Every structure is written in C-alpha cells, then in structure tokens.
Amino acid sequence: MQTCKCCGKPFTPKRLINFTLEKLGTANLLPGRLEEAKDYLYICPECKKNQSAERLTKGIEEAIK
C-alpha cells in the first residue's frame, strides 16, 4: 500500500499509483503541471480535502497552469 506523504497513512495500492504515473506520462500536460499532478498522487483524499479547505479559508487563489 502507498502511504500519504502528508500524514503517513496507507491509502491506495502502489500498483494503482504506478498505473496512473504511466497514464500521466502520455497526457498532454505542461511540464510544471505534470510534476504537480505526480506529487498529488501521493496525497490521500483526506489530506487533499484539508489542503483545499485551508487554501479556500485563507483566500489563496491559484491560477490554472
């Protein structure tokens, strides 16, 4: 199982991460956006939710790259 890079909890099979990395490699994404997407794979849904809520409450806006 893959562990979250934020909280350390196991959250998904490593095989699914590897499959998604392969698919991202063939996606038509800008290099910077591709790296962000790859990093995002290693964060569990709970931490993703918490990060989004934190950004919204602090008023941090991010442009789509």
NUGU-409069 format. One record per atom (N, C-alpha, C): x, y, z; atom name; residue number from 1; residue in one letter. Coordinates in steps of 0.1 Angstrom, whole numbers. Layout:
<rec x="X" y="Y" z="Z" atome="CA" num="NUM" residu="A"/>
...
***
This chain:
<rec x="8" y="-12" z="0" atome="N" num="1" residu="M"/>
<rec x="0" y="0" z="0" atome="CA" num="1" residu="M"/>
<rec x="9" y="12" z="0" atome="C" num="1" residu="M"/>
<rec x="4" y="22" z="-7" atome="N" num="2" residu="Q"/>
<rec x="11" y="35" z="-8" atome="CA" num="2" residu="Q"/>
<rec x="7" y="43" z="4" atome="C" num="2" residu="Q"/>
<rec x="17" y="50" z="11" atome="N" num="3" residu="T"/>
<rec x="13" y="58" z="22" atome="CA" num="3" residu="T"/>
<rec x="13" y="73" z="18" atome="C" num="3" residu="T"/>
<rec x="5" y="81" z="25" atome="N" num="4" residu="C"/>
<rec x="4" y="95" z="22" atome="CA" num="4" residu="C"/>
<rec x="16" y="102" z="26" atome="C" num="4" residu="C"/>
<rec x="21" y="112" z="17" atome="N" num="5" residu="K"/>
<rec x="33" y="119" z="20" atome="CA" num="5" residu="K"/>
<rec x="31" y="130" z="31" atome="C" num="5" residu="K"/>
<rec x="18" y="133" z="34" atome="N" num="6" residu="C"/>
<rec x="15" y="143" z="44" atome="CA" num="6" residu="C"/>
<rec x="13" y="136" z="58" atome="C" num="6" residu="C"/>
<rec x="4" y="126" z="58" atome="N" num="7" residu="C"/>
<rec x="1" y="121" z="71" atome="CA" num="7" residu="C"/>
<rec x="6" y="107" z="74" atome="C" num="7" residu="C"/>
<rec x="11" y="100" z="64" atome="N" num="8" residu="G"/>
<rec x="17" y="87" z="65" atome="CA" num="8" residu="G"/>
<rec x="8" y="75" z="66" atome="C" num="8" residu="G"/>
<rec x="-5" y="78" z="64" atome="N" num="9" residu="K"/>
<rec x="-15" y="67" z="64" atome="CA" num="9" residu="K"/>
<rec x="-15" y="60" z="50" atome="C" num="9" residu="K"/>
<rec x="-16" y="46" z="50" atome="N" num="10" residu="P"/>
<rec x="-18" y="39" z="38" atome="CA" num="10" residu="P"/>
<rec x="-31" y="42" z="32" atome="C" num="10" residu="P"/>
<rec x="-32" y="45" z="18" atome="N" num="11" residu="F"/>
<rec x="-45" y="49" z="13" atome="CA" num="11" residu="F"/>
<rec x="-48" y="43" z="-1" atome="C" num="11" residu="F"/>
<rec x="-38" y="37" z="-8" atome="N" num="12" residu="T"/>
<rec x="-41" y="31" z="-21" atome="CA" num="12" residu="T"/>
<rec x="-30" y="21" z="-25" atome="C" num="12" residu="T"/>
<rec x="-34" y="12" z="-34" atome="N" num="13" residu="P"/>
<rec x="-23" y="2" z="-38" atome="CA" num="13" residu="P"/>
<rec x="-12" y="9" z="-46" atome="C" num="13" residu="P"/>
<rec x="0" y="5" z="-45" atome="N" num="14" residu="K"/>
<rec x="11" y="11" z="-52" atome="CA" num="14" residu="K"/>
<rec x="9" y="8" z="-67" atome="C" num="14" residu="K"/>
<rec x="3" y="-3" z="-70" atome="N" num="15" residu="R"/>
<rec x="0" y="-7" z="-84" atome="CA" num="15" residu="R"/>
<rec x="-8" y="4" z="-91" atome="C" num="15" residu="R"/>
<rec x="-18" y="9" z="-84" atome="N" num="16" residu="L"/>
<rec x="-26" y="20" z="-90" atome="CA" num="16" residu="L"/>
<rec x="-18" y="33" z="-92" atome="C" num="16" residu="L"/>
<rec x="-9" y="36" z="-83" atome="N" num="17" residu="I"/>
<rec x="-1" y="48" z="-84" atome="CA" num="17" residu="I"/>
<rec x="8" y="46" z="-97" atome="C" num="17" residu="I"/>
<rec x="14" y="34" z="-98" atome="N" num="18" residu="N"/>
<rec x="22" y="32" z="-110" atome="CA" num="18" residu="N"/>
<rec x="15" y="33" z="-123" atome="C" num="18" residu="N"/>
<rec x="2" y="27" z="-123" atome="N" num="19" residu="F"/>
<rec x="-6" y="28" z="-135" atome="CA" num="19" residu="F"/>
<rec x="-9" y="42" z="-138" atome="C" num="19" residu="F"/>
<rec x="-13" y="50" z="-128" atome="N" num="20" residu="T"/>
<rec x="-16" y="64" z="-131" atome="CA" num="20" residu="T"/>
<rec x="-4" y="72" z="-135" atome="C" num="20" residu="T"/>
<rec x="8" y="69" z="-130" atome="N" num="21" residu="L"/>
<rec x="20" y="76" z="-135" atome="CA" num="21" residu="L"/>
<rec x="23" y="73" z="-149" atome="C" num="21" residu="L"/>
<rec x="20" y="60" z="-154" atome="N" num="22" residu="E"/>
<rec x="22" y="57" z="-168" atome="CA" num="22" residu="E"/>
<rec x="12" y="65" z="-176" atome="C" num="22" residu="E"/>
<rec x="0" y="67" z="-172" atome="N" num="23" residu="K"/>
<rec x="-10" y="74" z="-179" atome="CA" num="23" residu="K"/>
<rec x="-7" y="89" z="-180" atome="C" num="23" residu="K"/>
<rec x="-1" y="94" z="-169" atome="N" num="24" residu="L"/>
<rec x="3" y="108" z="-169" atome="CA" num="24" residu="L"/>
<rec x="14" y="111" z="-178" atome="C" num="24" residu="L"/>
<rec x="23" y="101" z="-180" atome="N" num="25" residu="G"/>
<rec x="34" y="102" z="-189" atome="CA" num="25" residu="G"/>
<rec x="30" y="105" z="-204" atome="C" num="25" residu="G"/>
<rec x="18" y="100" z="-207" atome="N" num="26" residu="T"/>
<rec x="13" y="101" z="-221" atome="CA" num="26" residu="T"/>
<rec x="2" y="113" z="-222" atome="C" num="26" residu="T"/>
<rec x="0" y="119" z="-210" atome="N" num="27" residu="A"/>
<rec x="-10" y="130" z="-210" atome="CA" num="27" residu="A"/>
<rec x="-4" y="143" z="-217" atome="C" num="27" residu="A"/>
<rec x="-12" y="151" z="-222" atome="N" num="28" residu="N"/>
<rec x="-8" y="163" z="-228" atome="CA" num="28" residu="N"/>
<rec x="-8" y="175" z="-218" atome="C" num="28" residu="N"/>
<rec x="2" y="174" z="-209" atome="N" num="29" residu="L"/>
<rec x="2" y="184" z="-198" atome="CA" num="29" residu="L"/>
<rec x="16" y="192" z="-199" atome="C" num="29" residu="L"/>
<rec x="15" y="204" z="-195" atome="N" num="30" residu="L"/>
<rec x="28" y="212" z="-194" atome="CA" num="30" residu="L"/>
<rec x="37" y="206" z="-184" atome="C" num="30" residu="L"/>
<rec x="50" y="207" z="-185" atome="N" num="31" residu="P"/>
<rec x="59" y="201" z="-176" atome="CA" num="31" residu="P"/>
<rec x="57" y="204" z="-161" atome="C" num="31" residu="P"/>
<rec x="54" y="217" z="-158" atome="N" num="32" residu="G"/>
<rec x="52" y="221" z="-144" atome="CA" num="32" residu="G"/>
<rec x="39" y="215" z="-139" atome="C" num="32" residu="G"/>
<rec x="29" y="214" z="-147" atome="N" num="33" residu="R"/>
<rec x="16" y="208" z="-143" atome="CA" num="33" residu="R"/>
<rec x="17" y="193" z="-141" atome="C" num="33" residu="R"/>
<rec x="26" y="187" z="-150" atome="N" num="34" residu="L"/>
<rec x="28" y="173" z="-149" atome="CA" num="34" residu="L"/>
<rec x="34" y="169" z="-135" atome="C" num="34" residu="L"/>
<rec x="44" y="177" z="-131" atome="N" num="35" residu="E"/>
<rec x="51" y="174" z="-118" atome="CA" num="35" residu="E"/>
<rec x="41" y="176" z="-106" atome="C" num="35" residu="E"/>
<rec x="32" y="187" z="-107" atome="N" num="36" residu="E"/>
<rec x="22" y="189" z="-97" atome="CA" num="36" residu="E"/>
<rec x="13" y="177" z="-96" atome="C" num="36" residu="E"/>
<rec x="9" y="172" z="-108" atome="N" num="37" residu="A"/>
<rec x="-1" y="160" z="-108" atome="CA" num="37" residu="A"/>
<rec x="6" y="148" z="-102" atome="C" num="37" residu="A"/>
<rec x="19" y="146" z="-105" atome="N" num="38" residu="K"/>
<rec x="26" y="134" z="-100" atome="CA" num="38" residu="K"/>
<rec x="27" y="136" z="-84" atome="C" num="38" residu="K"/>
<rec x="30" y="147" z="-79" atome="N" num="39" residu="D"/>
<rec x="31" y="149" z="-65" atome="CA" num="39" residu="D"/>
<rec x="17" y="147" z="-58" atome="C" num="39" residu="D"/>
<rec x="7" y="151" z="-65" atome="N" num="40" residu="Y"/>
<rec x="-7" y="150" z="-60" atome="CA" num="40" residu="Y"/>
<rec x="-11" y="135" z="-58" atome="C" num="40" residu="Y"/>
<rec x="-5" y="126" z="-65" atome="N" num="41" residu="L"/>
<rec x="-9" y="112" z="-65" atome="CA" num="41" residu="L"/>
<rec x="-5" y="106" z="-51" atome="C" num="41" residu="L"/>
<rec x="5" y="112" z="-44" atome="N" num="42" residu="Y"/>
<rec x="10" y="106" z="-32" atome="CA" num="42" residu="Y"/>
<rec x="3" y="112" z="-20" atome="C" num="42" residu="Y"/>
<rec x="-8" y="119" z="-21" atome="N" num="43" residu="I"/>
<rec x="-15" y="125" z="-10" atome="CA" num="43" residu="I"/>
<rec x="-29" y="119" z="-9" atome="C" num="43" residu="I"/>
<rec x="-33" y="115" z="3" atome="N" num="44" residu="C"/>
<rec x="-45" y="108" z="5" atome="CA" num="44" residu="C"/>
<rec x="-57" y="117" z="3" atome="C" num="44" residu="C"/>
<rec x="-69" y="112" z="1" atome="N" num="45" residu="P"/>
<rec x="-81" y="120" z="-1" atome="CA" num="45" residu="P"/>
<rec x="-84" y="130" z="11" atome="C" num="45" residu="P"/>
<rec x="-81" y="125" z="23" atome="N" num="46" residu="E"/>
<rec x="-84" y="133" z="35" atome="CA" num="46" residu="E"/>
<rec x="-75" y="145" z="35" atome="C" num="46" residu="E"/>
<rec x="-62" y="143" z="32" atome="N" num="47" residu="C"/>
<rec x="-52" y="154" z="32" atome="CA" num="47" residu="C"/>
<rec x="-55" y="164" z="21" atome="C" num="47" residu="C"/>
<rec x="-59" y="158" z="9" atome="N" num="48" residu="K"/>
<rec x="-63" y="167" z="-2" atome="CA" num="48" residu="K"/>
<rec x="-74" y="176" z="2" atome="C" num="48" residu="K"/>
<rec x="-84" y="170" z="8" atome="N" num="49" residu="K"/>
<rec x="-96" y="178" z="13" atome="CA" num="49" residu="K"/>
<rec x="-92" y="189" z="23" atome="C" num="49" residu="K"/>
<rec x="-83" y="185" z="32" atome="N" num="50" residu="N"/>
<rec x="-79" y="195" z="42" atome="CA" num="50" residu="N"/>
<rec x="-70" y="206" z="36" atome="C" num="50" residu="N"/>
<rec x="-62" y="203" z="26" atome="N" num="51" residu="Q"/>
<rec x="-54" y="213" z="19" atome="CA" num="51" residu="Q"/>
<rec x="-63" y="223" z="11" atome="C" num="51" residu="Q"/>
<rec x="-73" y="217" z="5" atome="N" num="52" residu="S"/>
<rec x="-82" y="226" z="-3" atome="CA" num="52" residu="S"/>
<rec x="-90" y="235" z="6" atome="C" num="52" residu="S"/>
<rec x="-95" y="230" z="17" atome="N" num="53" residu="A"/>
<rec x="-102" y="238" z="27" atome="CA" num="53" residu="A"/>
<rec x="-94" y="249" z="32" atome="C" num="53" residu="A"/>
<rec x="-81" y="246" z="35" atome="N" num="54" residu="E"/>
<rec x="-72" y="255" z="41" atome="CA" num="54" residu="E"/>
<rec x="-69" y="267" z="31" atome="C" num="54" residu="E"/>
<rec x="-67" y="263" z="18" atome="N" num="55" residu="R"/>
<rec x="-65" y="273" z="8" atome="CA" num="55" residu="R"/>
<rec x="-77" y="282" z="6" atome="C" num="55" residu="R"/>
<rec x="-89" y="276" z="6" atome="N" num="56" residu="L"/>
<rec x="-101" y="284" z="5" atome="CA" num="56" residu="L"/>
<rec x="-103" y="294" z="17" atome="C" num="56" residu="L"/>
<rec x="-101" y="289" z="29" atome="N" num="57" residu="T"/>
<rec x="-103" y="297" z="40" atome="CA" num="57" residu="T"/>
<rec x="-93" y="308" z="41" atome="C" num="57" residu="T"/>
<rec x="-81" y="306" z="36" atome="N" num="58" residu="K"/>
<rec x="-70" y="316" z="37" atome="CA" num="58" residu="K"/>
<rec x="-71" y="325" z="25" atome="C" num="58" residu="K"/>
<rec x="-79" y="322" z="15" atome="N" num="59" residu="G"/>
<rec x="-81" y="331" z="3" atome="CA" num="59" residu="G"/>
<rec x="-70" y="329" z="-7" atome="C" num="59" residu="G"/>
<rec x="-63" y="318" z="-6" atome="N" num="60" residu="I"/>
<rec x="-52" y="316" z="-16" atome="CA" num="60" residu="I"/>
<rec x="-58" y="312" z="-29" atome="C" num="60" residu="I"/>
<rec x="-55" y="319" z="-39" atome="N" num="61" residu="E"/>
<rec x="-60" y="316" z="-53" atome="CA" num="61" residu="E"/>
<rec x="-49" y="311" z="-61" atome="C" num="61" residu="E"/>
<rec x="-51" y="301" z="-69" atome="N" num="62" residu="E"/>
<rec x="-41" y="295" z="-77" atome="CA" num="62" residu="E"/>
<rec x="-46" y="295" z="-92" atome="C" num="62" residu="E"/>
<rec x="-38" y="300" z="-100" atome="N" num="63" residu="A"/>
<rec x="-42" y="300" z="-115" atome="CA" num="63" residu="A"/>
<rec x="-40" y="286" z="-121" atome="C" num="63" residu="A"/>
<rec x="-48" y="283" z="-130" atome="N" num="64" residu="I"/>
<rec x="-46" y="270" z="-137" atome="CA" num="64" residu="I"/>
<rec x="-34" y="272" z="-146" atome="C" num="64" residu="I"/>
<rec x="-25" y="262" z="-146" atome="N" num="65" residu="K"/>
<rec x="-13" y="263" z="-154" atome="CA" num="65" residu="K"/>
<rec x="-14" y="255" z="-166" atome="C" num="65" residu="K"/>
***
